[in-house]
């Protein structure tokens, strides 16, 4: 079976640990329709990015101040809507396995949204986390992953990223990290290793660090 050995794990949330696609689709469809955009086309670019960055892609001529304002409204809507938020298969066992190992959450959600979704999915919140408020640039910029590695005290090359989206996988690569792609969406973006969900990963603490073994 294929395996990776690393020192620390940097975990995206939406689509990686938590399945929040139902909420994301509801909220972004409404937003796209209000702005005369094709919702199906809009949904192709929303995953992985902070809301204001998605809006900037979809409405490139709009002042960024309006994107920031709309993003505040979007975050409030998403935080209040938890219907259908569930853990990605295997996540509870995976989170239990890494509880005493170096890991951090690196998410484009803000703290309130991250707390709400992790709670709705019945998952513990990692002590070390980099949420939207703590970075100046959204994925695919590597800032969040680099900050997570620094806070854990490891070099980027000694970290493995878990991601589901194109923007997130690009951010992990730009940070100089290996990437485990999670879910069907990730398969198209050539991560170093791909799994459909976290049931396909076994975690073991070794003298060298963290050994991740992947089902074939």
C-alpha positions as CSV (number, residue, x, y, z in Angstrom):
1,X,0.0,0.0,0.0
2,X,1.3,3.5,-0.7
3,X,2.5,5.6,2.2
4,X,3.8,9.0,3.2
5,X,5.9,9.9,6.3
6,X,5.7,13.5,7.5
7,X,6.1,15.6,10.7
8,X,2.8,17.5,10.7
9,X,-0.6,17.6,9.1
10,X,-2.4,20.7,7.8
11,X,-6.1,20.1,7.3
12,X,-8.6,22.0,5.2
13,X,-12.2,21.8,6.6
14,X,-15.0,22.0,4.0
15,X,-14.9,19.0,1.7
16,X,-12.0,17.5,3.5
17,X,-13.2,17.0,7.1
18,X,-16.8,18.3,6.8
19,X,-19.2,17.8,3.9
20,X,-20.9,21.2,3.7
21,X,-21.7,21.1,0.0
22,X,-25.5,21.4,0.5
23,X,-25.1,24.7,2.4
24,X,-22.5,26.1,0.1
25,X,-24.7,25.3,-2.9
26,X,-27.8,26.9,-1.4
27,X,-26.1,30.1,-0.3
28,X,-24.0,30.6,-3.5
29,X,-26.9,29.8,-5.8
30,X,-28.9,32.6,-4.1
31,X,-26.0,35.0,-4.4
32,X,-25.4,34.2,-8.1
33,X,-29.0,34.6,-9.0
34,X,-29.2,38.0,-7.2
35,X,-26.3,39.1,-9.4
36,X,-27.5,37.7,-12.7
37,X,-24.9,34.9,-12.9
38,X,-25.3,31.3,-13.9
39,X,-25.4,29.4,-10.5
40,X,-23.9,26.3,-12.0
41,X,-20.9,28.2,-13.4
42,X,-20.5,30.1,-10.1
43,X,-20.3,26.9,-8.2
44,X,-17.3,25.8,-10.2
45,X,-15.1,28.4,-8.6
46,X,-16.4,28.8,-5.0
47,X,-14.7,25.8,-3.4
48,X,-11.6,26.5,-1.4
49,X,-11.5,30.3,-1.6
50,X,-12.7,32.9,0.8
51,X,-16.0,34.4,-0.3
52,X,-14.6,37.8,-1.3
53,X,-12.0,36.1,-3.5
54,X,-14.7,34.1,-5.3
55,X,-16.8,37.2,-5.8
56,X,-13.7,38.9,-7.3
57,X,-13.4,36.1,-9.8
58,X,-17.0,36.1,-10.8
59,X,-17.5,39.9,-10.8
60,X,-14.0,41.2,-11.8
61,X,-15.1,44.8,-12.4
62,X,-16.8,45.2,-9.0
63,X,-15.1,47.3,-6.3
64,X,-13.5,45.0,-3.7
65,X,-15.2,46.9,-0.9
66,X,-18.5,45.5,-2.2
67,X,-17.1,42.0,-2.2
68,X,-15.9,42.3,1.4
69,X,-19.4,43.6,2.4
70,X,-21.2,40.8,0.5
71,X,-18.8,38.3,2.1
72,X,-19.8,39.4,5.6
73,X,-23.4,38.7,4.7
74,X,-22.5,35.4,3.1
75,X,-20.6,34.2,6.2
76,X,-23.5,35.1,8.4
77,X,-25.9,33.1,6.2
78,X,-23.6,30.1,6.0
79,X,-23.0,30.1,9.8
80,X,-26.7,30.1,10.4
81,X,-27.4,27.3,7.9
82,X,-26.2,24.0,9.2
83,X,-28.8,21.7,7.5
84,X,-27.0,18.8,5.9
85,X,-23.5,19.5,7.4
86,X,-22.0,16.1,8.2
87,X,-18.5,14.6,8.6
88,X,-16.7,13.2,5.6
89,X,-16.7,9.4,6.1
90,X,-13.8,8.4,8.3
91,X,-13.2,11.8,9.8
92,X,-14.2,11.0,13.4
93,X,-11.7,8.1,13.6
94,X,-9.0,10.1,11.7
95,X,-9.3,13.0,14.1
96,X,-9.1,10.6,17.0
97,X,-6.0,9.0,15.6
98,X,-4.1,12.4,15.1
99,X,-5.3,14.0,18.4
100,X,-1.8,13.8,20.0
101,X,0.1,14.4,16.8
102,X,1.1,17.8,15.3
103,X,-1.8,19.1,13.2
104,X,-3.6,22.3,12.4
105,X,-6.8,23.4,10.7
106,X,-6.3,25.7,7.8
107,X,-9.6,26.9,6.4
108,X,-11.1,29.7,4.3
109,X,-14.0,29.8,6.8
110,X,-13.8,32.4,9.6
111,X,-13.7,31.3,13.3
112,X,-17.4,31.4,13.8
113,X,-18.2,29.4,10.7
114,X,-15.5,26.9,11.4
115,X,-16.8,26.4,15.0
116,X,-20.4,26.0,13.7
117,X,-19.6,23.4,11.0
118,X,-17.1,21.4,13.1
119,X,-19.7,21.3,15.9
120,X,-22.6,20.4,13.6
121,X,-20.5,17.5,12.3
122,X,-19.6,16.4,15.8
123,X,-15.9,16.9,15.3
124,X,-13.4,18.4,17.8
125,X,-11.8,21.7,16.8
126,X,-8.0,21.5,16.5
127,X,-6.2,23.7,19.0
128,X,-4.0,25.1,16.3
129,X,-6.0,26.7,13.5
130,X,-5.6,29.3,10.8
131,X,-9.0,30.8,9.9
132,X,-10.0,33.5,7.5
133,X,-9.4,36.4,9.9
134,X,-5.8,35.4,10.4
135,X,-4.6,35.7,6.8
136,X,-4.3,38.6,4.3
137,X,-4.8,36.4,1.2
138,X,-7.2,33.6,0.3
139,X,-6.2,30.2,-1.1
140,X,-4.7,29.6,-3.7
141,X,-2.2,31.9,-1.9
142,X,-0.1,29.7,0.4
143,X,-0.1,32.1,3.4
144,X,-2.5,30.0,5.5
145,X,-0.6,26.8,5.1
146,X,2.7,28.5,5.7
147,X,1.3,30.2,8.9
148,X,0.0,26.8,10.1
149,X,3.4,25.1,9.6
150,X,5.1,28.0,11.4
151,X,2.7,27.8,14.4
152,X,3.3,24.1,14.7
153,X,7.1,24.6,14.4
154,X,7.8,22.7,11.3
155,X,9.3,23.5,7.9
156,X,6.9,23.5,5.0
157,X,8.6,20.5,3.4
158,X,7.9,18.5,6.6
159,X,4.1,19.0,6.4
160,X,1.4,17.3,4.4
161,X,-1.7,19.1,3.4
162,X,-5.2,17.5,3.2
163,X,-7.4,19.3,0.6
164,X,-10.4,18.8,-1.7
165,X,-10.4,21.9,-4.0
166,X,-8.3,23.2,-6.8
167,X,-7.5,26.4,-4.9
168,X,-6.5,24.5,-1.8
169,X,-4.3,22.0,-3.7
170,X,-2.6,24.9,-5.5
171,X,-2.0,26.6,-2.1
172,X,-0.4,23.5,-0.7
173,X,1.9,23.1,-3.6
174,X,2.8,26.8,-3.5
175,X,3.7,26.3,0.1
176,X,6.2,23.6,-0.9
177,X,4.1,20.8,0.8
178,X,2.9,17.4,-0.3
179,X,-0.8,17.2,-0.8
180,X,-3.4,14.5,-0.1
181,X,-6.5,15.1,-2.2
182,X,-9.7,14.1,-0.6
183,X,-13.0,13.4,-2.5
184,X,-14.0,13.2,-6.1
185,X,-13.4,17.0,-6.7
186,X,-9.7,16.7,-5.8
187,X,-8.9,13.9,-8.3
188,X,-8.8,16.3,-11.2
189,X,-6.0,18.4,-9.8
190,X,-3.3,15.8,-9.5
191,X,-2.5,15.7,-5.7
192,X,0.4,13.6,-4.6
193,X,-2.0,11.0,-3.2
194,X,-5.8,10.8,-3.8
195,X,-8.4,9.2,-1.5
196,X,-12.2,9.3,-1.8
197,X,-12.6,9.8,1.9
198,X,-10.7,9.4,5.2
199,X,-11.7,5.8,5.7
200,X,-8.9,5.0,3.2
201,X,-6.1,6.4,5.5
202,X,-4.3,4.7,8.4
203,X,-2.3,6.9,10.8
204,X,0.6,5.6,12.8
205,X,3.1,7.5,15.0
206,X,6.7,6.4,14.3
207,X,10.2,7.5,15.3
208,X,10.4,9.3,12.0
209,X,7.1,11.2,12.5
210,X,3.6,10.4,11.2
211,X,3.2,7.5,8.8
212,X,0.1,7.7,6.6
213,X,-0.8,4.5,4.8
214,X,-3.4,4.7,2.0
215,X,-5.7,1.9,0.8
216,X,-5.2,0.9,-2.8
